[in-house]
Amino acid sequence: NNLQSIRRLAKLWLLSDFLIVLSPGKYVRAAVNNPKIDAVFRVPTILGRDFLEYRNSNWNAILTNIAQKNKICYGIDLSQILESDGYPRAKLLGREAQNVQLCHRKIPILLATFAREPWQVKLPENLAAFGRVLGLSAPLSKAAISKSYEDILKKKEARRKPTFVQPGVELVE
């Protein structure tokens, strides 16, 4: 069961460097409500019909606010878009662009290629350009491929220290 798997992730949190949820589907809210998760990837699917002024992308302003409160990043997977073609690819691009607008400046956005084939591997500059196509500014698209990942890893290192008590509280000797 996907929901139980998302709840069990809390046990793996300190052991892992980076904990993400791929393709949460209808369990997006459960994934975003879990503060132990670092990022959520592959949120939009090609299923479902879009409305005239709104894309049916499994993400909304409420989920953005919850992710902001729990310090969860929104991730965009380039391989999902590369593996689709034609109308499904256009749907995914539109839905990702809408999600970028919703997340813009509220939560960090991550860009990644979960490449399964050698032709899906892309340069960081290409990923940054793809972020600009989706609506990110140049500094945010550069941060989406480097700084956001570094911030997550620094946060994990700080939590692993024996002097850490809780966020904002640390033992001083």
Backbone torsions as a table, in degrees:
resi	resn	phi	psi	omega
1	ASN	NA	131.8	-177.1
2	ASN	-66.3	-39.6	-177.7
3	LEU	-64.4	-42.8	178.4
4	GLN	-66.2	-35.5	178.1
5	SER	-64.1	-40.5	178.9
6	ILE	-64.5	-38.6	179.4
7	ARG	-69.6	-32.4	-179.9
8	ARG	-74.0	-13.1	-178.3
9	LEU	-63.9	-23.1	-179.0
10	ALA	-59.5	-31.2	-179.8
11	LYS	-71.2	-27.8	-178.1
12	LEU	-88.7	-5.5	-167.8
13	TRP	-59.3	-52.1	-177.3
14	LEU	-75.2	-21.9	180.0
15	LEU	-76.9	-24.8	-175.8
16	SER	-100.9	155.0	175.5
17	ASP	-81.6	-33.8	-173.3
18	PHE	-148.1	118.2	-175.9
19	LEU	-115.1	114.8	-178.7
20	ILE	-124.4	160.4	173.3
21	VAL	-115.1	122.7	178.3
22	LEU	-100.2	135.0	176.0
23	SER	50.0	62.7	-178.8
24	PRO	-69.8	-18.5	177.9
25	GLY	60.6	-126.4	-177.9
26	LYS	-78.6	-2.6	179.8
27	TYR	-99.9	24.9	-179.2
28	VAL	-60.2	-44.0	-177.5
29	ARG	-64.6	-39.9	177.5
30	ALA	-63.6	-38.5	179.2
31	ALA	-67.7	-40.2	-178.2
32	VAL	-74.3	-28.7	178.5
33	ASN	-73.9	-16.4	-178.9
34	ASN	-88.0	107.4	-176.8
35	PRO	-69.8	-8.5	179.6
36	LYS	-79.5	-14.3	-179.4
37	ILE	-84.7	137.5	-178.7
38	ASP	-87.0	-36.9	-176.4
39	ALA	-154.9	157.0	176.5
40	VAL	-121.6	123.5	-179.4
41	PHE	-116.7	160.1	177.2
42	ARG	55.2	48.7	179.7
43	VAL	-72.2	-51.5	-178.9
44	PRO	-75.9	148.7	175.1
45	THR	-122.1	169.6	178.8
46	ILE	-86.6	-4.1	-179.9
47	LEU	-78.5	155.2	177.4
48	GLY	89.3	160.7	-177.1
49	ARG	-104.1	141.2	178.4
50	ASP	-86.5	153.5	176.9
51	PHE	-93.7	174.4	-175.0
52	LEU	-64.6	-44.6	-176.0
53	GLU	-113.0	5.2	-175.3
54	TYR	-145.7	135.6	178.2
55	ARG	-91.5	138.9	179.7
56	ASN	-83.7	81.7	-167.2
57	SER	-112.5	11.9	-179.9
58	ASN	64.7	13.2	-178.9
59	TRP	-137.7	139.7	178.8
60	ASN	-144.9	-178.1	-176.6
61	ALA	-66.0	-31.1	178.7
62	ILE	-66.2	-44.9	177.7
63	LEU	-64.2	-34.1	177.0
64	THR	-63.6	-43.2	179.7
65	ASN	-67.2	-38.6	177.0
66	ILE	-65.6	-42.2	178.5
67	ALA	-64.3	-36.0	177.8
68	GLN	-65.5	-42.3	179.9
69	LYS	-65.1	-39.9	-177.7
70	ASN	-90.9	2.5	179.1
71	LYS	57.2	50.6	178.0
72	ILE	-106.9	137.4	-179.5
73	CYS	-90.9	152.2	173.7
74	TYR	-99.0	127.2	-177.0
75	GLY	-112.3	143.9	177.4
76	ILE	-115.9	124.1	-178.7
77	ASP	-100.6	117.0	-178.2
78	LEU	-72.1	-31.7	-177.0
79	SER	-65.9	-31.3	176.8
80	GLN	-61.3	-38.8	179.9
81	ILE	-75.7	-38.6	179.8
82	LEU	-66.3	-31.5	-178.5
83	GLU	-76.7	-18.5	177.7
84	SER	-97.0	164.1	177.7
85	ASP	-150.1	161.0	177.4
86	GLY	69.9	-136.3	-176.3
87	TYR	-64.1	-41.5	176.8
88	PRO	-59.6	-36.7	177.5
89	ARG	-65.7	-41.6	178.7
90	ALA	-62.9	-39.1	177.0
91	LYS	-61.9	-46.8	179.9
92	LEU	-62.3	-42.9	179.3
93	LEU	-62.5	-42.9	178.5
94	GLY	-64.4	-40.6	179.9
95	ARG	-69.4	-40.1	177.1
96	GLU	-66.0	-38.8	178.4
97	ALA	-63.0	-39.3	177.3
98	GLN	-66.2	-41.9	179.3
99	ASN	-64.9	-35.3	176.4
100	VAL	-63.8	-40.5	177.8
101	GLN	-63.5	-39.4	179.7
102	LEU	-68.2	-37.0	-176.7
103	CYS	-88.0	-10.9	-172.6
104	HIS	-53.1	118.9	176.3
105	ARG	66.5	4.2	175.5
106	LYS	-99.9	-48.2	179.0
107	ILE	-128.9	153.6	178.3
108	PRO	-66.4	143.5	177.4
109	ILE	-111.3	135.0	179.1
110	LEU	-111.9	140.4	173.9
111	LEU	-114.9	132.0	-179.5
112	ALA	-148.2	153.5	169.7
113	THR	-112.6	108.3	173.3
114	PHE	-86.5	70.5	-171.2
115	ALA	-70.6	129.9	173.7
116	ARG	-101.9	-21.1	-179.5
117	GLU	-122.3	153.6	179.8
118	PRO	-60.5	-32.3	-178.0
119	TRP	-72.6	-12.4	179.3
120	GLN	-86.7	-11.4	178.9
121	VAL	-71.5	128.9	-177.5
122	LYS	-125.7	153.6	176.6
123	LEU	-70.7	153.5	176.8
124	PRO	-58.4	-34.3	178.7
125	GLU	-65.1	-36.6	177.4
126	ASN	-67.4	-38.1	176.8
127	LEU	-64.4	-41.3	178.4
128	ALA	-63.6	-40.1	177.7
129	ALA	-65.2	-38.0	176.9
130	PHE	-63.8	-38.9	176.0
131	GLY	-61.8	-37.9	177.5
132	ARG	-67.3	-35.0	176.9
133	VAL	-63.5	-36.5	-179.3
134	LEU	-77.7	-10.0	175.8
135	GLY	118.2	4.0	176.4
136	LEU	-78.9	148.1	173.7
137	SER	-75.0	167.3	-177.7
138	ALA	-59.5	-46.4	178.8
139	PRO	-65.3	-37.5	179.3
140	LEU	-69.7	-35.1	178.9
141	SER	-70.0	-33.6	175.0
142	LYS	-70.1	-38.8	177.9
143	ALA	-66.6	-29.6	-178.7
144	ALA	-67.8	-19.6	179.7
145	ILE	-106.4	-5.7	-178.8
146	SER	-141.1	-62.8	-170.7
147	LYS	-63.7	-39.4	-178.7
148	SER	-63.8	-39.3	177.0
149	TYR	-65.3	-43.1	179.8
150	GLU	-62.3	-39.3	179.5
151	ASP	-63.2	-40.5	178.8
152	ILE	-64.2	-44.2	-179.7
153	LEU	-66.1	-37.3	176.9
154	LYS	-65.3	-39.4	178.3
155	LYS	-63.1	-40.8	178.3
156	LYS	-65.7	-41.9	179.0
157	GLU	-61.8	-40.9	179.7
158	ALA	-64.9	-37.2	-179.8
159	ARG	-72.4	-24.4	-179.5
160	ARG	-80.4	-13.6	-179.8
161	LYS	-65.9	144.0	180.0
162	PRO	-68.3	-17.0	179.9
163	THR	-84.4	-4.9	-177.7
164	PHE	-76.9	131.5	176.8
165	VAL	-107.9	-57.5	176.1
166	GLN	-158.0	169.1	-178.5
167	PRO	-56.1	123.7	-179.9
168	GLY	91.5	-8.9	-178.7
169	VAL	-124.3	127.3	-179.2
170	GLU	-142.1	143.3	178.0
171	LEU	-74.6	134.6	178.9
172	VAL	-121.0	133.7	-179.6
173	GLU	-108.9	NA	NA
